[in-house]
């Protein structure tokens, strides 16, 4: 399926989900930025691991040396699955239940900034957010608010990403630090911590 509507990927995904959720009951959905590089087979591995470990909301880890916005999303070689307090909008993998629960957040910000903060706030302390360290991706471009085409479009429409982010932070309670949780991990050898 392909959706060309919407001002950002979450608006497009919301339209996609609305049109297909009855006829195509997918277990997981991956909403990826256009500057994410997966190795061959890694998307299938991501879905398999998410299903095997019943991930609610997850993302692949970011390779070391790539353009990372939050340290908590960087690859941890000790883990296969790592419970965290946060994943970012760059490459979220939603279970069907997560889409249903978090769908109202998809249109909070045209820039998408802060939507991930809303997820972290809504899921705070529940152990339902994970980074899948067994799958590593590269974020090939840094955020370019000055000259990136998406941000130029937003500015032309009078939308300030930082202002949208601030509004979401005011609306949703703080969830604490962006961190790895103390437990709930699957270690590289398959052991649980």
Sine and cosine of phi, psi and omega as CSV:
sin_phi,cos_phi,sin_psi,cos_psi,sin_omega,cos_omega
0.00,0.00,0.49,-0.87,0.00,-1.00
-0.65,-0.76,0.76,-0.65,0.05,-1.00
-0.84,-0.55,0.85,-0.53,-0.02,-1.00
-0.97,-0.24,0.10,0.99,-0.02,-1.00
-1.00,-0.05,0.18,-0.98,0.02,-1.00
1.00,-0.06,0.46,-0.89,-0.03,-1.00
-1.00,0.02,-0.19,0.98,0.05,-1.00
-0.45,-0.90,0.06,-1.00,-0.11,-0.99
-0.92,0.39,-0.49,0.87,0.00,-1.00
-0.97,0.23,-0.57,0.82,0.11,-0.99
-0.90,0.43,-0.68,0.73,0.04,-1.00
-0.90,0.44,-0.67,0.74,0.01,-1.00
-0.90,0.43,-0.64,0.77,0.03,-1.00
-0.86,0.50,-0.67,0.74,0.05,-1.00
-0.91,0.41,-0.69,0.73,0.05,-1.00
-0.85,0.53,-0.75,0.66,-0.03,-1.00
-0.89,0.45,-0.69,0.72,0.01,-1.00
-0.84,0.54,-0.64,0.77,-0.07,-1.00
-0.99,0.14,-0.35,0.94,-0.15,-0.99
-0.85,-0.52,-0.19,0.98,-0.17,-0.98
-0.90,0.43,-0.41,0.91,0.02,-1.00
-0.99,0.12,-0.69,0.72,-0.07,-1.00
-0.99,0.12,-0.39,0.92,-0.03,-1.00
-0.74,-0.68,1.00,-0.05,-0.08,-1.00
-1.00,0.09,0.95,0.30,0.04,-1.00
-0.92,0.39,0.55,-0.84,0.06,-1.00
-0.99,0.14,-0.55,0.83,-0.03,-1.00
-0.68,-0.73,0.48,-0.88,0.01,-1.00
-0.74,-0.67,0.72,-0.70,0.03,-1.00
-0.91,-0.42,0.83,-0.56,-0.03,-1.00
-0.90,-0.43,0.97,-0.24,-0.23,-0.97
-0.92,-0.39,0.67,-0.74,0.16,-0.99
-0.92,0.39,0.34,-0.94,-0.05,-1.00
-0.98,0.20,-0.08,1.00,-0.01,-1.00
-0.92,-0.39,0.53,0.85,0.03,-1.00
-0.95,-0.32,0.74,-0.67,-0.03,-1.00
-0.91,-0.41,0.89,-0.46,0.08,-1.00
-0.98,-0.19,0.53,-0.85,0.18,-0.98
-0.98,0.22,0.38,-0.92,0.01,-1.00
-0.82,0.58,0.75,-0.66,0.04,-1.00
1.00,0.06,-0.18,0.98,-0.11,-0.99
-0.95,0.30,-0.47,0.88,0.05,-1.00
-0.92,0.39,-0.69,0.73,0.06,-1.00
-0.89,0.47,-0.67,0.74,0.04,-1.00
-0.89,0.46,-0.64,0.77,0.03,-1.00
-0.87,0.50,-0.75,0.66,0.02,-1.00
-0.89,0.46,-0.66,0.75,0.00,-1.00
-0.89,0.46,-0.72,0.70,0.00,-1.00
-0.93,0.37,-0.64,0.77,0.04,-1.00
-0.86,0.51,-0.69,0.72,0.01,-1.00
-0.94,0.35,-0.70,0.71,-0.04,-1.00
-0.85,0.52,-0.64,0.77,-0.05,-1.00
-0.97,-0.24,0.28,0.96,0.10,-0.99
0.77,0.64,0.74,0.67,0.03,-1.00
-0.94,0.35,0.69,-0.73,0.04,-1.00
-1.00,0.06,-0.83,0.56,0.03,-1.00
-0.69,-0.72,0.81,-0.58,-0.10,-1.00
-0.57,-0.83,0.08,-1.00,0.16,-0.99
-0.43,-0.90,0.42,-0.91,0.13,-0.99
-0.94,0.34,0.41,-0.91,0.07,-1.00
-0.97,0.26,0.36,-0.93,0.07,-1.00
-1.00,-0.08,0.71,-0.71,0.03,-1.00
-0.88,0.47,0.52,-0.85,0.11,-0.99
-0.88,0.47,0.61,-0.80,0.04,-1.00
0.99,0.10,-0.02,1.00,0.03,-1.00
-1.00,0.00,0.07,-1.00,0.03,-1.00
-0.97,0.24,0.99,-0.12,-0.04,-1.00
-0.96,-0.29,0.69,-0.73,0.04,-1.00
-0.99,-0.10,-0.43,0.90,-0.06,-1.00
-0.64,-0.76,0.83,-0.56,-0.05,-1.00
-0.84,0.54,-0.53,0.85,-0.06,-1.00
-0.89,0.47,-0.33,0.94,-0.02,-1.00
-1.00,-0.06,-0.07,1.00,0.02,-1.00
-0.96,0.29,0.51,-0.86,-0.03,-1.00
-0.82,0.57,0.74,-0.67,0.13,-0.99
-0.91,-0.40,0.95,-0.32,-0.09,-1.00
-0.92,0.40,-0.20,0.98,0.01,-1.00
-0.99,0.16,-0.28,0.96,-0.14,-0.99
-0.88,-0.48,0.48,-0.88,0.24,-0.97
-1.00,-0.08,-0.74,0.67,0.03,-1.00
-0.78,-0.63,0.76,-0.65,-0.05,-1.00
-0.78,-0.62,0.84,-0.54,0.05,-1.00
-0.97,0.26,0.75,-0.66,-0.04,-1.00
-0.73,-0.68,0.12,-0.99,0.06,-1.00
-1.00,-0.04,-0.06,1.00,-0.19,-0.98
-0.32,-0.95,0.62,-0.78,0.30,-0.95
-0.74,-0.67,0.36,-0.93,-0.08,-1.00
-0.96,-0.27,0.20,-0.98,-0.09,-1.00
-0.93,0.36,-0.18,0.98,-0.09,-1.00
-0.86,0.50,-0.70,0.72,-0.11,-0.99
-0.49,-0.87,0.82,0.57,-0.02,-1.00
-0.96,0.27,0.59,-0.81,0.10,-0.99
-0.90,-0.44,0.93,-0.37,-0.07,-1.00
-0.98,-0.18,0.72,-0.69,0.26,-0.97
-0.95,0.32,0.30,-0.95,0.04,-1.00
-0.84,0.54,-0.66,0.75,0.02,-1.00
-0.89,0.45,-0.61,0.79,0.02,-1.00
-0.91,0.41,-0.65,0.76,0.05,-1.00
-0.86,0.52,-0.74,0.67,-0.01,-1.00
-0.87,0.50,-0.66,0.75,-0.05,-1.00
-0.97,0.24,-0.56,0.83,-0.13,-0.99
-0.96,-0.26,-0.01,1.00,-0.09,-1.00
-0.82,0.57,-0.57,0.82,0.00,-1.00
-0.89,0.46,-0.32,0.95,-0.01,-1.00
-0.99,0.10,-0.26,0.96,-0.14,-0.99
-0.89,0.45,-0.38,0.93,-0.04,-1.00
-0.92,-0.40,0.35,0.94,0.00,-1.00
-0.93,0.36,-0.51,0.86,-0.09,-1.00
-0.57,-0.82,0.81,-0.58,0.04,-1.00
-0.89,0.45,-0.51,0.86,0.01,-1.00
-0.98,0.21,-0.25,0.97,-0.13,-0.99
0.96,0.28,-0.10,0.99,0.00,-1.00
-0.91,0.42,0.78,-0.62,0.07,-1.00
1.00,-0.08,-0.24,0.97,0.03,-1.00
-0.87,0.50,-0.63,0.77,0.03,-1.00
-0.91,0.42,-0.56,0.83,0.08,-1.00
-0.89,0.45,-0.66,0.75,0.04,-1.00
-0.88,0.47,-0.67,0.74,0.04,-1.00
-0.86,0.50,-0.73,0.69,-0.02,-1.00
-0.88,0.48,-0.63,0.78,0.02,-1.00
-0.92,0.40,-0.73,0.68,-0.03,-1.00
-0.92,0.40,-0.51,0.86,-0.05,-1.00
-0.98,-0.22,0.16,0.99,-0.06,-1.00
-0.78,0.62,0.77,-0.63,0.11,-0.99
0.96,0.28,0.13,0.99,-0.07,-1.00
-0.99,-0.16,-0.17,0.98,0.01,-1.00
0.93,0.37,0.46,0.89,-0.06,-1.00
-0.95,-0.31,0.20,0.98,0.03,-1.00
-0.91,-0.42,0.70,-0.71,-0.05,-1.00
-0.58,-0.81,0.50,-0.86,0.22,-0.98
-0.97,-0.26,0.77,-0.63,0.02,-1.00
-1.00,-0.06,1.00,-0.08,-0.06,-1.00
-0.94,0.33,-0.34,0.94,0.01,-1.00
-0.94,0.35,-0.23,0.97,0.07,-1.00
-0.84,-0.54,0.85,-0.53,-0.01,-1.00
-0.91,-0.42,0.67,-0.74,0.03,-1.00
-0.83,-0.56,0.30,-0.95,0.11,-0.99
-0.95,-0.30,0.71,-0.71,0.16,-0.99
-0.99,-0.13,0.97,-0.25,-0.26,-0.96
-0.99,0.17,-0.23,0.97,-0.01,-1.00
-0.72,-0.69,0.60,-0.80,0.13,-0.99
-0.97,0.26,0.37,-0.93,0.10,-0.99
-0.89,0.46,0.77,-0.63,-0.04,-1.00
-0.84,-0.55,0.99,0.16,-0.02,-1.00
-0.93,0.36,-0.37,0.93,-0.04,-1.00
-0.99,0.14,-0.64,0.77,-0.12,-0.99
-0.74,-0.67,0.05,1.00,0.03,-1.00
-0.93,0.37,0.64,-0.77,-0.08,-1.00
-0.86,0.51,-0.63,0.78,0.02,-1.00
-0.90,0.44,-0.69,0.72,-0.02,-1.00
-0.95,0.31,-0.54,0.84,0.11,-0.99
-0.88,0.47,-0.68,0.73,0.03,-1.00
-0.88,0.48,-0.72,0.69,0.01,-1.00
-0.87,0.50,-0.73,0.68,-0.01,-1.00
-0.88,0.48,-0.63,0.78,0.03,-1.00
-0.89,0.45,-0.46,0.89,0.03,-1.00
-1.00,-0.07,0.11,0.99,0.04,-1.00
0.98,0.21,0.40,0.92,-0.03,-1.00
-0.97,-0.25,0.80,-0.60,0.00,-1.00
-0.95,-0.31,0.92,-0.40,-0.05,-1.00
-0.85,0.52,-0.67,0.75,-0.02,-1.00
-0.92,0.39,-0.57,0.82,0.06,-1.00
-0.92,0.39,-0.67,0.74,0.04,-1.00
-0.88,0.47,-0.67,0.74,0.03,-1.00
-0.87,0.50,-0.72,0.70,0.02,-1.00
-0.87,0.49,-0.63,0.78,0.02,-1.00
-0.91,0.42,-0.64,0.77,0.03,-1.00
-0.92,0.39,-0.67,0.75,0.03,-1.00
-0.88,0.48,-0.57,0.82,0.05,-1.00
-0.95,0.32,-0.55,0.83,-0.08,-1.00
-0.98,0.20,-0.56,0.83,-0.07,-1.00
-0.94,-0.34,0.71,-0.70,-0.03,-1.00
-0.88,0.47,0.50,-0.87,0.03,-1.00
-0.87,0.49,0.58,-0.82,-0.04,-1.00
-0.93,-0.37,0.06,1.00,-0.03,-1.00
0.99,-0.13,-0.28,-0.96,-0.06,-1.00
-0.97,0.26,0.42,-0.91,0.16,-0.99
-0.97,0.22,0.96,-0.28,-0.14,-0.99
-0.47,-0.88,0.26,-0.97,0.17,-0.99
-0.98,0.19,0.70,-0.71,-0.01,-1.00
-0.95,0.31,0.35,-0.94,-0.04,-1.00
-0.94,0.33,-0.31,0.95,-0.03,-1.00
-0.47,-0.88,0.07,-1.00,0.04,-1.00
1.00,-0.10,0.24,0.97,-0.07,-1.00
-1.00,-0.07,0.44,-0.90,0.20,-0.98
-0.94,-0.33,0.89,-0.45,-0.06,-1.00
-0.98,0.20,0.28,-0.96,-0.07,-1.00
-0.79,0.61,-0.62,0.78,0.01,-1.00
-0.98,0.20,0.02,1.00,0.00,-1.00
1.00,-0.08,0.00,1.00,0.00,-1.00
-0.99,0.17,0.46,-0.89,0.05,-1.00
-0.99,-0.13,0.61,-0.79,0.10,-1.00
-0.81,-0.58,0.00,0.00,0.00,0.00
